Amino acid sequence: MGPSFHAFLLYLAALSWVRHHLVLAMTTEEKAKTRDQILEMFDHAYGSYMKYAYPADELMPLSCRGRVRGLEPNRGDIDDVLGTFSLTLIDSMDTLVLLNRLDEFEEAVKKVIVDVRLDHDVVVSVFETNIRVLGGLLGAHVMATMLQQRQERMQWYKNELLAMATDLGHRLLPAFNTTSGLPYPRVNLRYGVLNPLSRTGTESNTCTACAGTMILEFAALSRLSGEPVFEGHARRALDVLWEKRQRGSDLVGTVINIHNGDWVRRDSGVGAGIDSYYEYLMKAYILLGDSVYLERFNTHYTAIMKYISQPPLLLSVHMHNPTVSVRGWMDSLLAFFPGLQVLRGDLKPAIETHEMLYQVTKQHKFLPEAFTTEFRVHWGQHPLRPEFAESTYFLYKATGDPYYLQVGRSIVDSLNQHARVPCGFAAVQDVRTGRHEDRMDSFFLAEMFKYLYLLFSEKEQLLFDIDDYIFSTEAHLLPVTLSTMHPACQGNASAVHPTAEEDLFTHSCPSTQTLFPNNPAFAKTIRDRYKYLLGAGGVYHTTPVREFELPLHDTGMEPVEFLKSMGISLSSGGALSGGQPDSPSQKGVYRLKLIAELTHTPEEEVIEPLAVQIISPPFLGRVVLTAGPAKFGMDLTKNEHGVKGSVVKSAPYTACSAITNAEELRGRIALAVRGECMFASKARRLQEAGVAGVIFIDQGTDSSSEGTPLFQMVGDGGSTSEISVPLVFLFSKEGQVLLDALEEHSSVEVLLLPRNKQLGQDIKKKDRPLVMNVNVRLADEWDLQAGSSGQLGEGIATVELILEPEEQREESQGLGSSSTASDPSTGAQAEPSDSQQPCAQPAP
């Protein structure tokens, strides 16, 4: 092909890019309007916290009051972020500067200096206190000194926030007093860890992210305060995690023993439990300039792209056998990963995964806390997490594609329409029902509004150059000059391990021109492959069949892989007869007849409800509480008479450490609260204590089986075959009924069984799966239109789907002709009956 042909292709690409940008581009006025709306939203959220909640740690936006630990019902490990230190205010301070709310910032700094104490007798999460409070104090100190150096304001400031950060750092250091160097997950701000008054220090395990997400804040504290002890401890923890990686796969697990370094949970992904460990390796190199962190990140990244990344999906695998996927769902925290891939320069998979996340978000208004690989809701909660907005910002900054402005606009609209309440913004308890939850986490103010504001702001509209700072995982701003302000701490124990496979961006920054030469519309080209993940697109031109566009290459294999990614398994049905032979000028025409079977599956998995029936006097079976099942343990649906026993609360109530009332529990049904560790871990401990069954009760006070869809409790990534006792789950309102009965009466006996057996209500059996025959044929647009309109199409290759009822399969296959699909006489244009409708999401 000559130069003129390449020039023509470049012209077409440029034309496509221009058309794309004209459709999606925002005017300066539109961006300014959205930016002003984001400022108003922040003012509403921050103002509500200051009016209704301060000095409490968090705002309860439905109750219009502050959440004070000990005064509100215990929520388990979620409450470990609350330290009676005005968490939301500290977490929001550097956001005030970025959003040019300087008067409010100065007032906030004064309030923190005067009002906040860090020595309360309270047990807090080391991880959360580090990223939110220590990071918030450091970010605000950096902003205060920046304003002071400009001589604009804050002339009275005397490094008080840095002094508070140093004090807090010393209060966190006792957590590192372990034989391995990995920190305890919790610490008492007044008494440390091993003090008899600390009420902590019995834990044996921590998550990888919990131990590996300390280096940015601790190193910044060391270099700003001149005390190297903080950076040394954080670096030692990273050294241990690096040494404990699985050498064959270069992956790490999710939970590790802090004393001996053994892996407790060996599932490996990029979501909850591991996420920010990878993030901090990359960002530690950027912030501190130490190539050891980059080498480690690159090694892990190669493994992630080899085993975990299956675009657009990010799976969880077994670290020792990474070809085995350990679960069929993904969690929302992995939404940060496309942003990290942008920093690494790997834009293609970043665009692919982000587009998948956007498709899921559009379907449910928000990204559910967990969703299956078939994009169905697995856990419907949405606590206003910012990770998807974060990746949207980084992709826009890398590509300049206005598409990501439209994505950001949709985030703004969803927050205003579905999360805004009179006293702030409320988390969504379940995206399927839209019901609110009485919480507004501090990260919503710390992160969400930063990324949204930056997305719609030009560089010259900001008070400072944002590129002079790196975002912590809580979006706190740390200056990249730290690598030169103070020398790195000495004594890194681990040697540099070169990356097995280096690529173009192993040691350099990305260049879109290098990544996608002469193709300004590269992002759209990548996204278009995933437009139909949640269902095929609409009709393209009026033709006798439904169709959707696919990007074809000479091999014709990409559409096949695309259909496989949609869950359609394909098998060759032989060459189509009656068609014209391929001509050399018609590359990309794939002339195979492909047969696929679609199994009709419901949008959501049908869960058979269980029941907890209180049978002891005075209830005598009249109180029946709807309960959810588990995917492991005894199958109560196969137990004719159910399981009966007296109810006893587990000690500890979380059942996440050694059971101290095993004698009392033996032969009885244990009550345990949700949270702090996995359901399977609780079940194993209680089964070892000899219980006859377990009733798990939800945290909080406002969940119920009436307002929240039932779900099945899942395992922890390991084998659960040894768990044989029955397990049921009660939402908080039903659980409170049982707890009230236990408090009022000395003995409460219950029966665990399927609800339909108790009430005599048979769950209607689903009809047998609907089997449809799908003839898939790839052909050029002009082939479909030739002879009918007398005009050639645009030469866009399409996929033709012909749906036939099962009884017509034999006859249809006997025809064996392409004319069957396009000839109106075959009845292909007729609307299918209800029994013939294909399911929206094909099952694999």
Secondary structure as GFF3:
##gff-version 3
##sequence-region A 1 844
A	DSSP	alpha_helix	3	24	.	.	.	ID=ss1
A	DSSP	alpha_helix	28	48	.	.	.	ID=ss2
A	DSSP	pi_helix	49	53	.	.	.	ID=ss3
A	DSSP	beta_strand	58	60	.	.	.	ID=ss4
A	DSSP	beta_strand	65	67	.	.	.	ID=ss5
A	DSSP	three_ten_helix	76	81	.	.	.	ID=ss6
A	DSSP	alpha_helix	87	98	.	.	.	ID=ss7
A	DSSP	alpha_helix	102	115	.	.	.	ID=ss8
A	DSSP	beta_strand	123	125	.	.	.	ID=ss9
A	DSSP	alpha_helix	126	128	.	.	.	ID=ss10
A	DSSP	pi_helix	129	134	.	.	.	ID=ss11
A	DSSP	alpha_helix	135	149	.	.	.	ID=ss12
A	DSSP	alpha_helix	160	172	.	.	.	ID=ss13
A	DSSP	three_ten_helix	173	176	.	.	.	ID=ss14
A	DSSP	beta_strand	186	188	.	.	.	ID=ss15
A	DSSP	beta_strand	205	207	.	.	.	ID=ss16
A	DSSP	alpha_helix	208	212	.	.	.	ID=ss17
A	DSSP	alpha_helix	215	225	.	.	.	ID=ss18
A	DSSP	alpha_helix	229	243	.	.	.	ID=ss19
A	DSSP	beta_strand	255	257	.	.	.	ID=ss20
A	DSSP	beta_strand	263	265	.	.	.	ID=ss21
A	DSSP	beta_strand	267	268	.	.	.	ID=ss22
A	DSSP	alpha_helix	275	288	.	.	.	ID=ss23
A	DSSP	alpha_helix	291	303	.	.	.	ID=ss24
A	DSSP	pi_helix	304	308	.	.	.	ID=ss25
A	DSSP	beta_strand	309	310	.	.	.	ID=ss26
A	DSSP	beta_strand	313	314	.	.	.	ID=ss27
A	DSSP	beta_strand	317	318	.	.	.	ID=ss28
A	DSSP	beta_strand	321	325	.	.	.	ID=ss29
A	DSSP	beta_strand	329	331	.	.	.	ID=ss30
A	DSSP	three_ten_helix	332	336	.	.	.	ID=ss31
A	DSSP	alpha_helix	337	344	.	.	.	ID=ss32
A	DSSP	alpha_helix	347	364	.	.	.	ID=ss33
A	DSSP	beta_strand	370	372	.	.	.	ID=ss34
A	DSSP	beta_strand	377	379	.	.	.	ID=ss35
A	DSSP	alpha_helix	387	399	.	.	.	ID=ss36
A	DSSP	alpha_helix	403	418	.	.	.	ID=ss37
A	DSSP	beta_strand	420	421	.	.	.	ID=ss38
A	DSSP	beta_strand	424	425	.	.	.	ID=ss39
A	DSSP	beta_strand	427	430	.	.	.	ID=ss40
A	DSSP	beta_strand	435	437	.	.	.	ID=ss41
A	DSSP	alpha_helix	442	443	.	.	.	ID=ss42
A	DSSP	pi_helix	444	448	.	.	.	ID=ss43
A	DSSP	alpha_helix	449	455	.	.	.	ID=ss44
A	DSSP	three_ten_helix	459	461	.	.	.	ID=ss45
A	DSSP	three_ten_helix	466	468	.	.	.	ID=ss46
A	DSSP	beta_strand	469	471	.	.	.	ID=ss47
A	DSSP	beta_strand	477	479	.	.	.	ID=ss48
A	DSSP	alpha_helix	482	485	.	.	.	ID=ss49
A	DSSP	alpha_helix	512	515	.	.	.	ID=ss50
A	DSSP	alpha_helix	522	527	.	.	.	ID=ss51
A	DSSP	three_ten_helix	528	530	.	.	.	ID=ss52
A	DSSP	beta_strand	547	549	.	.	.	ID=ss53
A	DSSP	alpha_helix	557	565	.	.	.	ID=ss54
A	DSSP	beta_strand	571	572	.	.	.	ID=ss55
A	DSSP	beta_strand	594	599	.	.	.	ID=ss56
A	DSSP	beta_strand	610	614	.	.	.	ID=ss57
A	DSSP	beta_strand	623	627	.	.	.	ID=ss58
A	DSSP	three_ten_helix	636	638	.	.	.	ID=ss59
A	DSSP	beta_strand	643	649	.	.	.	ID=ss60
A	DSSP	alpha_helix	662	665	.	.	.	ID=ss61
A	DSSP	beta_strand	669	673	.	.	.	ID=ss62
A	DSSP	alpha_helix	679	688	.	.	.	ID=ss63
A	DSSP	beta_strand	693	697	.	.	.	ID=ss64
A	DSSP	beta_strand	727	730	.	.	.	ID=ss65
A	DSSP	alpha_helix	732	744	.	.	.	ID=ss66
A	DSSP	beta_strand	749	754	.	.	.	ID=ss67
A	DSSP	alpha_helix	755	759	.	.	.	ID=ss68
A	DSSP	beta_strand	771	780	.	.	.	ID=ss69
A	DSSP	alpha_helix	781	785	.	.	.	ID=ss70
A	DSSP	beta_strand	797	805	.	.	.	ID=ss71
A	DSSP	three_ten_helix	806	808	.	.	.	ID=ss72
A	DSSP	alpha_helix	809	815	.	.	.	ID=ss73
A	DSSP	alpha_helix	819	822	.	.	.	ID=ss74
A	DSSP	three_ten_helix	824	826	.	.	.	ID=ss75
A	DSSP	three_ten_helix	834	836	.	.	.	ID=ss76
###
